[in-house]
Amino acid sequence: MTENRDTLEKLGRFLLRGLRIGASTVSIVELLRNDWTGGISAGVAWLVFLQVERRLPPLKAEPED
């Protein structure tokens, strides 16, 4: 049961990192297109994802055999 939870937690962190990278990319592209509303909105989303990722507790170290 704990293996499933650990796997799900790692997957969630991976997806959160993907969302963060995607939001920053969209923000840069929109700002380069002079679409201020979309660029700032994506930038705010990036900041939110960054804060969520920083507030997550660290992953537990896997026991060595």
PDB file of N, CA, C, O and CB in Angstrom:
ATOM      1  N   MET A   1       0.813  -1.196   0.000  1.00  0.00           N
ATOM      2  CA  MET A   1       0.000   0.000   0.000  1.00  0.00           C
ATOM      3  C   MET A   1       0.856   1.260   0.000  1.00  0.00           C
ATOM      4  O   MET A   1       0.526   2.235  -0.675  1.00  0.00           O
ATOM      5  CB  MET A   1      -0.925  -0.002   1.193  1.00  0.00           C
ATOM      6  N   THR A   2       1.955   1.245   0.754  1.00  0.00           N
ATOM      7  CA  THR A   2       2.812   2.433   0.784  1.00  0.00           C
ATOM      8  C   THR A   2       3.552   2.623  -0.531  1.00  0.00           C
ATOM      9  O   THR A   2       3.887   3.750  -0.898  1.00  0.00           O
ATOM     10  CB  THR A   2       3.812   2.335   1.930  1.00  0.00           C
ATOM     11  N   GLU A   3       3.813   1.516  -1.252  1.00  0.00           N
ATOM     12  CA  GLU A   3       4.472   1.653  -2.558  1.00  0.00           C
ATOM     13  C   GLU A   3       3.570   2.414  -3.521  1.00  0.00           C
ATOM     14  O   GLU A   3       4.042   3.264  -4.276  1.00  0.00           O
ATOM     15  CB  GLU A   3       4.831   0.264  -3.142  1.00  0.00           C
ATOM     16  N   ASN A   4       2.271   2.111  -3.497  1.00  0.00           N
ATOM     17  CA  ASN A   4       1.330   2.827  -4.374  1.00  0.00           C
ATOM     18  C   ASN A   4       1.278   4.301  -4.026  1.00  0.00           C
ATOM     19  O   ASN A   4       1.230   5.153  -4.913  1.00  0.00           O
ATOM     20  CB  ASN A   4      -0.075   2.220  -4.274  1.00  0.00           C
ATOM     21  N   ARG A   5       1.288   4.606  -2.734  1.00  0.00           N
ATOM     22  CA  ARG A   5       1.242   6.003  -2.305  1.00  0.00           C
ATOM     23  C   ARG A   5       2.518   6.732  -2.722  1.00  0.00           C
ATOM     24  O   ARG A   5       2.465   7.872  -3.183  1.00  0.00           O
ATOM     25  CB  ARG A   5       1.047   6.096  -0.778  1.00  0.00           C
ATOM     26  N   ASP A   6       3.673   6.067  -2.557  1.00  0.00           N
ATOM     27  CA  ASP A   6       4.940   6.685  -2.959  1.00  0.00           C
ATOM     28  C   ASP A   6       4.983   6.921  -4.461  1.00  0.00           C
ATOM     29  O   ASP A   6       5.438   7.968  -4.923  1.00  0.00           O
ATOM     30  CB  ASP A   6       6.122   5.809  -2.534  1.00  0.00           C
ATOM     31  N   THR A   7       4.508   5.946  -5.215  1.00  0.00           N
ATOM     32  CA  THR A   7       4.489   6.088  -6.670  1.00  0.00           C
ATOM     33  C   THR A   7       3.556   7.216  -7.090  1.00  0.00           C
ATOM     34  O   THR A   7       3.881   8.001  -7.980  1.00  0.00           O
ATOM     35  CB  THR A   7       4.061   4.772  -7.334  1.00  0.00           C
ATOM     36  N   LEU A   8       2.393   7.292  -6.445  1.00  0.00           N
ATOM     37  CA  LEU A   8       1.448   8.352  -6.761  1.00  0.00           C
ATOM     38  C   LEU A   8       2.018   9.719  -6.400  1.00  0.00           C
ATOM     39  O   LEU A   8       1.813  10.690  -7.127  1.00  0.00           O
ATOM     40  CB  LEU A   8       0.128   8.120  -6.031  1.00  0.00           C
ATOM     41  N   GLU A   9       2.731   9.796  -5.280  1.00  0.00           N
ATOM     42  CA  GLU A   9       3.338  11.065  -4.873  1.00  0.00           C
ATOM     43  C   GLU A   9       4.426  11.490  -5.859  1.00  0.00           C
ATOM     44  O   GLU A   9       4.521  12.667  -6.208  1.00  0.00           O
ATOM     45  CB  GLU A   9       3.926  10.949  -3.455  1.00  0.00           C
ATOM     46  N   LYS A  10       5.237  10.548  -6.305  1.00  0.00           N
ATOM     47  CA  LYS A  10       6.276  10.879  -7.286  1.00  0.00           C
ATOM     48  C   LYS A  10       5.661  11.319  -8.605  1.00  0.00           C
ATOM     49  O   LYS A  10       6.156  12.248  -9.243  1.00  0.00           O
ATOM     50  CB  LYS A  10       7.203   9.678  -7.515  1.00  0.00           C
ATOM     51  N   LEU A  11       4.580  10.654  -9.019  1.00  0.00           N
ATOM     52  CA  LEU A  11       3.903  11.029 -10.257  1.00  0.00           C
ATOM     53  C   LEU A  11       3.302  12.427 -10.139  1.00  0.00           C
ATOM     54  O   LEU A  11       3.389  13.224 -11.073  1.00  0.00           O
ATOM     55  CB  LEU A  11       2.808  10.005 -10.603  1.00  0.00           C
ATOM     56  N   GLY A  12       2.695  12.723  -8.993  1.00  0.00           N
ATOM     57  CA  GLY A  12       2.122  14.045  -8.769  1.00  0.00           C
ATOM     58  C   GLY A  12       3.174  15.135  -8.822  1.00  0.00           C
ATOM     59  O   GLY A  12       2.946  16.196  -9.404  1.00  0.00           O
ATOM     60  N   ARG A  13       4.330  14.879  -8.217  1.00  0.00           N
ATOM     61  CA  ARG A  13       5.415  15.865  -8.253  1.00  0.00           C
ATOM     62  C   ARG A  13       5.925  16.062  -9.677  1.00  0.00           C
ATOM     63  O   ARG A  13       6.238  17.180 -10.086  1.00  0.00           O
ATOM     64  CB  ARG A  13       6.570  15.428  -7.334  1.00  0.00           C
ATOM     65  N   PHE A  14       6.005  14.964 -10.428  1.00  0.00           N
ATOM     66  CA  PHE A  14       6.452  15.049 -11.821  1.00  0.00           C
ATOM     67  C   PHE A  14       5.466  15.885 -12.649  1.00  0.00           C
ATOM     68  O   PHE A  14       5.878  16.729 -13.445  1.00  0.00           O
ATOM     69  CB  PHE A  14       6.602  13.629 -12.432  1.00  0.00           C
ATOM     70  N   LEU A  15       4.168  15.645 -12.456  1.00  0.00           N
ATOM     71  CA  LEU A  15       3.158  16.403 -13.194  1.00  0.00           C
ATOM     72  C   LEU A  15       3.151  17.875 -12.782  1.00  0.00           C
ATOM     73  O   LEU A  15       2.964  18.754 -13.622  1.00  0.00           O
ATOM     74  CB  LEU A  15       1.774  15.792 -12.973  1.00  0.00           C
ATOM     75  N   LEU A  16       3.353  18.141 -11.505  1.00  0.00           N
ATOM     76  CA  LEU A  16       3.429  19.527 -11.036  1.00  0.00           C
ATOM     77  C   LEU A  16       4.620  20.242 -11.662  1.00  0.00           C
ATOM     78  O   LEU A  16       4.519  21.405 -12.053  1.00  0.00           O
ATOM     79  CB  LEU A  16       3.529  19.574  -9.502  1.00  0.00           C
ATOM     80  N   ARG A  17       5.745  19.543 -11.753  1.00  0.00           N
ATOM     81  CA  ARG A  17       6.919  20.132 -12.396  1.00  0.00           C
ATOM     82  C   ARG A  17       6.632  20.409 -13.875  1.00  0.00           C
ATOM     83  O   ARG A  17       7.058  21.432 -14.411  1.00  0.00           O
ATOM     84  CB  ARG A  17       8.145  19.198 -12.250  1.00  0.00           C
ATOM     85  N   GLY A  18       5.909  19.497 -14.532  1.00  0.00           N
ATOM     86  CA  GLY A  18       5.533  19.711 -15.927  1.00  0.00           C
ATOM     87  C   GLY A  18       4.622  20.914 -16.107  1.00  0.00           C
ATOM     88  O   GLY A  18       4.784  21.688 -17.051  1.00  0.00           O
ATOM     89  N   LEU A  19       3.662  21.072 -15.198  1.00  0.00           N
ATOM     90  CA  LEU A  19       2.788  22.240 -15.246  1.00  0.00           C
ATOM     91  C   LEU A  19       3.574  23.528 -15.044  1.00  0.00           C
ATOM     92  O   LEU A  19       3.307  24.538 -15.696  1.00  0.00           O
ATOM     93  CB  LEU A  19       1.692  22.126 -14.192  1.00  0.00           C
ATOM     94  N   ARG A  20       4.544  23.487 -14.137  1.00  0.00           N
ATOM     95  CA  ARG A  20       5.361  24.678 -13.868  1.00  0.00           C
ATOM     96  C   ARG A  20       6.171  25.058 -15.100  1.00  0.00           C
ATOM     97  O   ARG A  20       6.238  26.232 -15.465  1.00  0.00           O
ATOM     98  CB  ARG A  20       6.301  24.434 -12.668  1.00  0.00           C
ATOM     99  N   ILE A  21       6.780  24.078 -15.734  1.00  0.00           N
ATOM    100  CA  ILE A  21       7.579  24.342 -16.932  1.00  0.00           C
ATOM    101  C   ILE A  21       6.683  24.838 -18.071  1.00  0.00           C
ATOM    102  O   ILE A  21       7.048  25.761 -18.799  1.00  0.00           O
ATOM    103  CB  ILE A  21       8.346  23.069 -17.366  1.00  0.00           C
ATOM    104  N   GLY A  22       5.518  24.221 -18.218  1.00  0.00           N
ATOM    105  CA  GLY A  22       4.586  24.641 -19.264  1.00  0.00           C
ATOM    106  C   GLY A  22       4.091  26.062 -19.058  1.00  0.00           C
ATOM    107  O   GLY A  22       3.999  26.830 -20.015  1.00  0.00           O
ATOM    108  N   ALA A  23       3.773  26.419 -17.821  1.00  0.00           N
ATOM    109  CA  ALA A  23       3.280  27.773 -17.537  1.00  0.00           C
ATOM    110  C   ALA A  23       4.347  28.815 -17.805  1.00  0.00           C
ATOM    111  O   ALA A  23       4.048  29.889 -18.325  1.00  0.00           O
ATOM    112  CB  ALA A  23       2.805  27.879 -16.090  1.00  0.00           C
ATOM    113  N   SER A  24       5.594  28.510 -17.455  1.00  0.00           N
ATOM    114  CA  SER A  24       6.654  29.487 -17.707  1.00  0.00           C
ATOM    115  C   SER A  24       6.890  29.656 -19.206  1.00  0.00           C
ATOM    116  O   SER A  24       7.137  30.766 -19.677  1.00  0.00           O
ATOM    117  CB  SER A  24       7.956  29.061 -17.008  1.00  0.00           C
ATOM    118  N   THR A  25       6.816  28.566 -19.947  1.00  0.00           N
ATOM    119  CA  THR A  25       7.002  28.633 -21.392  1.00  0.00           C
ATOM    120  C   THR A  25       5.886  29.441 -22.049  1.00  0.00           C
ATOM    121  O   THR A  25       6.145  30.298 -22.894  1.00  0.00           O
ATOM    122  CB  THR A  25       7.056  27.223 -21.990  1.00  0.00           C
ATOM    123  N   VAL A  26       4.654  29.166 -21.658  1.00  0.00           N
ATOM    124  CA  VAL A  26       3.518  29.906 -22.215  1.00  0.00           C
ATOM    125  C   VAL A  26       3.631  31.386 -21.872  1.00  0.00           C
ATOM    126  O   VAL A  26       3.338  32.242 -22.706  1.00  0.00           O
ATOM    127  CB  VAL A  26       2.183  29.336 -21.689  1.00  0.00           C
ATOM    128  N   SER A  27       4.053  31.689 -20.655  1.00  0.00           N
ATOM    129  CA  SER A  27       4.201  33.077 -20.242  1.00  0.00           C
ATOM    130  C   SER A  27       5.205  33.813 -21.123  1.00  0.00           C
ATOM    131  O   SER A  27       4.934  34.920 -21.588  1.00  0.00           O
ATOM    132  CB  SER A  27       4.633  33.150 -18.782  1.00  0.00           C
ATOM    133  N   ILE A  28       6.351  33.204 -21.351  1.00  0.00           N
ATOM    134  CA  ILE A  28       7.381  33.842 -22.174  1.00  0.00           C
ATOM    135  C   ILE A  28       6.890  34.043 -23.604  1.00  0.00           C
ATOM    136  O   ILE A  28       7.071  35.114 -24.185  1.00  0.00           O
ATOM    137  CB  ILE A  28       8.665  33.002 -22.171  1.00  0.00           C
ATOM    138  N   VAL A  29       6.268  33.007 -24.168  1.00  0.00           N
ATOM    139  CA  VAL A  29       5.793  33.099 -25.550  1.00  0.00           C
ATOM    140  C   VAL A  29       4.724  34.182 -25.686  1.00  0.00           C
ATOM    141  O   VAL A  29       4.752  34.971 -26.630  1.00  0.00           O
ATOM    142  CB  VAL A  29       5.235  31.743 -26.020  1.00  0.00           C
ATOM    143  N   GLU A  30       3.785  34.218 -24.743  1.00  0.00           N
ATOM    144  CA  GLU A  30       2.720  35.229 -24.818  1.00  0.00           C
ATOM    145  C   GLU A  30       3.269  36.634 -24.646  1.00  0.00           C
ATOM    146  O   GLU A  30       2.820  37.558 -25.326  1.00  0.00           O
ATOM    147  CB  GLU A  30       1.656  34.960 -23.756  1.00  0.00           C
ATOM    148  N   LEU A  31       4.227  36.812 -23.755  1.00  0.00           N
ATOM    149  CA  LEU A  31       4.810  38.144 -23.585  1.00  0.00           C
ATOM    150  C   LEU A  31       5.599  38.564 -24.820  1.00  0.00           C
ATOM    151  O   LEU A  31       5.603  39.743 -25.172  1.00  0.00           O
ATOM    152  CB  LEU A  31       5.716  38.175 -22.351  1.00  0.00           C
ATOM    153  N   LEU A  32       6.264  37.624 -25.482  1.00  0.00           N
ATOM    154  CA  LEU A  32       6.967  37.952 -26.724  1.00  0.00           C
ATOM    155  C   LEU A  32       6.001  38.332 -27.841  1.00  0.00           C
ATOM    156  O   LEU A  32       6.354  39.093 -28.742  1.00  0.00           O
ATOM    157  CB  LEU A  32       7.828  36.776 -27.166  1.00  0.00           C
ATOM    158  N   ARG A  33       4.786  37.803 -27.780  1.00  0.00           N
ATOM    159  CA  ARG A  33       3.761  38.157 -28.763  1.00  0.00           C
ATOM    160  C   ARG A  33       3.041  39.460 -28.399  1.00  0.00           C
ATOM    161  O   ARG A  33       2.135  39.889 -29.115  1.00  0.00           O
ATOM    162  CB  ARG A  33       2.748  37.025 -28.890  1.00  0.00           C
ATOM    163  N   ASN A  34       3.435  40.079 -27.304  1.00  0.00           N
ATOM    164  CA  ASN A  34       2.790  41.282 -26.774  1.00  0.00           C
ATOM    165  C   ASN A  34       1.352  41.027 -26.338  1.00  0.00           C
ATOM    166  O   ASN A  34       0.528  41.941 -26.372  1.00  0.00           O
ATOM    167  CB  ASN A  34       2.818  42.385 -27.812  1.00  0.00           C
ATOM    168  N   ASP A  35       1.041  39.810 -25.933  1.00  0.00           N
ATOM    169  CA  ASP A  35      -0.259  39.497 -25.342  1.00  0.00           C
ATOM    170  C   ASP A  35      -0.085  39.557 -23.830  1.00  0.00           C
ATOM    171  O   ASP A  35       0.201  38.553 -23.178  1.00  0.00           O
ATOM    172  CB  ASP A  35      -0.795  38.080 -25.809  1.00  0.00           C
ATOM    173  N   TRP A  36      -0.263  40.761 -23.290  1.00  0.00           N
ATOM    174  CA  TRP A  36       0.048  41.004 -21.881  1.00  0.00           C
ATOM    175  C   TRP A  36      -0.862  40.225 -20.944  1.00  0.00           C
ATOM    176  O   TRP A  36      -0.407  39.713 -19.922  1.00  0.00           O
ATOM    177  CB  TRP A  36      -0.056  42.480 -21.575  1.00  0.00           C
ATOM    178  N   THR A  37      -2.126  40.131 -21.278  1.00  0.00           N
ATOM    179  CA  THR A  37      -3.068  39.441 -20.400  1.00  0.00           C
ATOM    180  C   THR A  37      -2.708  37.963 -20.269  1.00  0.00           C
ATOM    181  O   THR A  37      -2.639  37.434 -19.159  1.00  0.00           O
ATOM    182  CB  THR A  37      -4.501  39.592 -20.929  1.00  0.00           C
ATOM    183  N   GLY A  38      -2.482  37.305 -21.387  1.00  0.00           N
ATOM    184  CA  GLY A  38      -2.123  35.883 -21.353  1.00  0.00           C
ATOM    185  C   GLY A  38      -0.771  35.636 -20.710  1.00  0.00           C
ATOM    186  O   GLY A  38      -0.592  34.662 -19.979  1.00  0.00           O
ATOM    187  N   GLY A  39       0.181  36.522 -20.984  1.00  0.00           N
ATOM    188  CA  GLY A  39       1.514  36.362 -20.418  1.00  0.00           C
ATOM    189  C   GLY A  39       1.545  36.541 -18.913  1.00  0.00           C
ATOM    190  O   GLY A  39       2.198  35.783 -18.196  1.00  0.00           O
ATOM    191  N   ILE A  40       0.830  37.551 -18.446  1.00  0.00           N
ATOM    192  CA  ILE A  40       0.792  37.782 -17.000  1.00  0.00           C
ATOM    193  C   ILE A  40       0.002  36.689 -16.299  1.00  0.00           C
ATOM    194  O   ILE A  40       0.372  36.265 -15.204  1.00  0.00           O
ATOM    195  CB  ILE A  40       0.180  39.155 -16.688  1.00  0.00           C
ATOM    196  N   SER A  41      -1.078  36.228 -16.913  1.00  0.00           N
ATOM    197  CA  SER A  41      -1.866  35.140 -16.316  1.00  0.00           C
ATOM    198  C   SER A  41      -1.035  33.861 -16.201  1.00  0.00           C
ATOM    199  O   SER A  41      -1.069  33.190 -15.169  1.00  0.00           O
ATOM    200  CB  SER A  41      -3.135  34.873 -17.153  1.00  0.00           C
ATOM    201  N   ALA A  42      -0.303  33.527 -17.241  1.00  0.00           N
ATOM    202  CA  ALA A  42       0.551  32.344 -17.198  1.00  0.00           C
ATOM    203  C   ALA A  42       1.685  32.534 -16.203  1.00  0.00           C
ATOM    204  O   ALA A  42       2.106  31.574 -15.558  1.00  0.00           O
ATOM    205  CB  ALA A  42       1.114  32.036 -18.587  1.00  0.00           C
ATOM    206  N   GLY A  43       2.182  33.752 -16.069  1.00  0.00           N
ATOM    207  CA  GLY A  43       3.225  34.028 -15.079  1.00  0.00           C
ATOM    208  C   GLY A  43       2.724  33.847 -13.654  1.00  0.00           C
ATOM    209  O   GLY A  43       3.435  33.323 -12.796  1.00  0.00           O
ATOM    210  N   VAL A  44       1.492  34.285 -13.411  1.00  0.00           N
ATOM    211  CA  VAL A  44       0.894  34.094 -12.081  1.00  0.00           C
ATOM    212  C   VAL A  44       0.685  32.599 -11.815  1.00  0.00           C
ATOM    213  O   VAL A  44       0.925  32.123 -10.705  1.00  0.00           O
ATOM    214  CB  VAL A  44      -0.462  34.862 -11.968  1.00  0.00           C
ATOM    215  N   ALA A  45       0.239  31.867 -12.833  1.00  0.00           N
ATOM    216  CA  ALA A  45       0.080  30.409 -12.680  1.00  0.00           C
ATOM    217  C   ALA A  45       1.421  29.760 -12.353  1.00  0.00           C
ATOM    218  O   ALA A  45       1.491  28.864 -11.512  1.00  0.00           O
ATOM    219  CB  ALA A  45      -0.517  29.781 -13.968  1.00  0.00           C
ATOM    220  N   TRP A  46       2.476  30.206 -13.012  1.00  0.00           N
ATOM    221  CA  TRP A  46       3.810  29.670 -12.732  1.00  0.00           C
ATOM    222  C   TRP A  46       4.202  29.941 -11.276  1.00  0.00           C
ATOM    223  O   TRP A  46       4.736  29.059 -10.605  1.00  0.00           O
ATOM    224  CB  TRP A  46       4.855  30.287 -13.692  1.00  0.00           C
ATOM    225  N   LEU A  47       3.941  31.146 -10.792  1.00  0.00           N
ATOM    226  CA  LEU A  47       4.254  31.473  -9.400  1.00  0.00           C
ATOM    227  C   LEU A  47       3.469  30.603  -8.424  1.00  0.00           C
ATOM    228  O   LEU A  47       4.008  30.165  -7.408  1.00  0.00           O
ATOM    229  CB  LEU A  47       3.966  32.943  -9.128  1.00  0.00           C
ATOM    230  N   VAL A  48       2.200  30.353  -8.729  1.00  0.00           N
ATOM    231  CA  VAL A  48       1.386  29.501  -7.860  1.00  0.00           C
ATOM    232  C   VAL A  48       1.937  28.087  -7.835  1.00  0.00           C
ATOM    233  O   VAL A  48       2.074  27.496  -6.764  1.00  0.00           O
ATOM    234  CB  VAL A  48      -0.078  29.490  -8.325  1.00  0.00           C
ATOM    235  N   PHE A  49       2.257  27.532  -9.005  1.00  0.00           N
ATOM    236  CA  PHE A  49       2.815  26.179  -9.057  1.00  0.00           C
ATOM    237  C   PHE A  49       4.143  26.110  -8.317  1.00  0.00           C
ATOM    238  O   PHE A  49       4.433  25.114  -7.654  1.00  0.00           O
ATOM    239  CB  PHE A  49       3.000  25.730 -10.512  1.00  0.00           C
ATOM    240  N   LEU A  50       4.942  27.150  -8.422  1.00  0.00           N
ATOM    241  CA  LEU A  50       6.228  27.190  -7.736  1.00  0.00           C
ATOM    242  C   LEU A  50       6.031  27.175  -6.220  1.00  0.00           C
ATOM    243  O   LEU A  50       6.735  26.452  -5.514  1.00  0.00           O
ATOM    244  CB  LEU A  50       7.023  28.436  -8.157  1.00  0.00           C
ATOM    245  N   GLN A  51       5.088  27.960  -5.720  1.00  0.00           N
ATOM    246  CA  GLN A  51       4.828  28.005  -4.278  1.00  0.00           C
ATOM    247  C   GLN A  51       4.284  26.678  -3.770  1.00  0.00           C
ATOM    248  O   GLN A  51       4.651  26.233  -2.682  1.00  0.00           O
ATOM    249  CB  GLN A  51       3.847  29.127  -3.950  1.00  0.00           C
ATOM    250  N   VAL A  52       3.414  26.046  -4.545  1.00  0.00           N
ATOM    251  CA  VAL A  52       2.880  24.740  -4.146  1.00  0.00           C
ATOM    252  C   VAL A  52       4.002  23.718  -4.072  1.00  0.00           C
ATOM    253  O   VAL A  52       4.069  22.933  -3.127  1.00  0.00           O
ATOM    254  CB  VAL A  52       1.788  24.267  -5.132  1.00  0.00           C
ATOM    255  N   GLU A  53       4.882  23.724  -5.063  1.00  0.00           N
ATOM    256  CA  GLU A  53       5.987  22.761  -5.086  1.00  0.00           C
ATOM    257  C   GLU A  53       6.940  22.986  -3.916  1.00  0.00           C
ATOM    258  O   GLU A  53       7.468  22.025  -3.356  1.00  0.00           O
ATOM    259  CB  GLU A  53       6.754  22.858  -6.411  1.00  0.00           C
ATOM    260  N   ARG A  54       7.163  24.235  -3.544  1.00  0.00           N
ATOM    261  CA  ARG A  54       8.058  24.523  -2.419  1.00  0.00           C
ATOM    262  C   ARG A  54       7.458  24.131  -1.084  1.00  0.00           C
ATOM    263  O   ARG A  54       8.195  23.813  -0.151  1.00  0.00           O
ATOM    264  CB  ARG A  54       8.409  25.990  -2.398  1.00  0.00           C
ATOM    265  N   ARG A  55       6.131  24.144  -0.969  1.00  0.00           N
ATOM    266  CA  ARG A  55       5.481  23.819   0.295  1.00  0.00           C
ATOM    267  C   ARG A  55       5.312  22.315   0.510  1.00  0.00           C
ATOM    268  O   ARG A  55       4.976  21.890   1.616  1.00  0.00           O
ATOM    269  CB  ARG A  55       4.135  24.490   0.360  1.00  0.00           C
ATOM    270  N   LEU A  56       5.535  21.514  -0.510  1.00  0.00           N
ATOM    271  CA  LEU A  56       5.419  20.063  -0.346  1.00  0.00           C
ATOM    272  C   LEU A  56       6.531  19.548   0.564  1.00  0.00           C
ATOM    273  O   LEU A  56       7.671  20.008   0.490  1.00  0.00           O
ATOM    274  CB  LEU A  56       5.472  19.349  -1.722  1.00  0.00           C
ATOM    275  N   PRO A  57       6.193  18.601   1.412  1.00  0.00           N
ATOM    276  CA  PRO A  57       7.249  18.029   2.256  1.00  0.00           C
ATOM    277  C   PRO A  57       8.219  17.224   1.393  1.00  0.00           C
ATOM    278  O   PRO A  57       7.834  16.716   0.341  1.00  0.00           O
ATOM    279  CB  PRO A  57       6.640  17.131   3.374  1.00  0.00           C
ATOM    280  N   PRO A  58       9.477  17.105   1.830  1.00  0.00           N
ATOM    281  CA  PRO A  58      10.433  16.333   1.032  1.00  0.00           C
ATOM    282  C   PRO A  58      10.054  14.860   0.967  1.00  0.00           C
ATOM    283  O   PRO A  58       9.419  14.323   1.875  1.00  0.00           O
ATOM    284  CB  PRO A  58      11.837  16.478   1.604  1.00  0.00           C
ATOM    285  N   LEU A  59      10.456  14.224  -0.122  1.00  0.00           N
ATOM    286  CA  LEU A  59      10.197  12.788  -0.265  1.00  0.00           C
ATOM    287  C   LEU A  59      11.020  12.017   0.768  1.00  0.00           C
ATOM    288  O   LEU A  59      12.138  12.402   1.109  1.00  0.00           O
ATOM    289  CB  LEU A  59      10.535  12.303  -1.710  1.00  0.00           C
ATOM    290  N   LYS A  60      10.447  10.939   1.247  1.00  0.00           N
ATOM    291  CA  LYS A  60      11.160  10.103   2.201  1.00  0.00           C
ATOM    292  C   LYS A  60      12.252   9.339   1.458  1.00  0.00           C
ATOM    293  O   LYS A  60      12.060   8.894   0.326  1.00  0.00           O
ATOM    294  CB  LYS A  60      10.188   9.125   2.931  1.00  0.00           C
ATOM    295  N   ALA A  61      13.385   9.198   2.107  1.00  0.00           N
ATOM    296  CA  ALA A  61      14.500   8.463   1.507  1.00  0.00           C
ATOM    297  C   ALA A  61      14.139   6.975   1.448  1.00  0.00           C
ATOM    298  O   ALA A  61      13.575   6.416   2.388  1.00  0.00           O
ATOM    299  CB  ALA A  61      15.824   8.685   2.320  1.00  0.00           C
ATOM    300  N   GLU A  62      14.475   6.361   0.336  1.00  0.00           N
ATOM    301  CA  GLU A  62      14.195   4.939   0.195  1.00  0.00           C
ATOM    302  C   GLU A  62      15.210   4.131   0.998  1.00  0.00           C
ATOM    303  O   GLU A  62      16.399   4.449   0.987  1.00  0.00           O
ATOM    304  CB  GLU A  62      14.218   4.520  -1.290  1.00  0.00           C
ATOM    305  N   PRO A  63      14.754   3.091   1.693  1.00  0.00           N
ATOM    306  CA  PRO A  63      15.690   2.289   2.490  1.00  0.00           C
ATOM    307  C   PRO A  63      16.669   1.534   1.597  1.00  0.00           C
ATOM    308  O   PRO A  63      16.301   0.996   0.553  1.00  0.00           O
ATOM    309  CB  PRO A  63      14.924   1.300   3.381  1.00  0.00           C
ATOM    310  N   GLU A  64      17.907   1.511   2.032  1.00  0.00           N
ATOM    311  CA  GLU A  64      18.929   0.801   1.272  1.00  0.00           C
ATOM    312  C   GLU A  64      18.950  -0.657   1.694  1.00  0.00           C
ATOM    313  O   GLU A  64      18.763  -0.980   2.867  1.00  0.00           O
ATOM    314  CB  GLU A  64      20.320   1.446   1.472  1.00  0.00           C
ATOM    315  N   ASP A  65      19.178  -1.529   0.733  1.00  0.00           N
ATOM    316  CA  ASP A  65      19.230  -2.976   1.026  1.00  0.00           C
ATOM    317  C   ASP A  65      20.577  -3.404   1.519  1.00  0.00           C
ATOM    318  O   ASP A  65      20.783  -4.583   1.807  1.00  0.00           O
ATOM    319  CB  ASP A  65      18.873  -3.781  -0.198  1.00  0.00           C
TER     320      ASP A  65
END
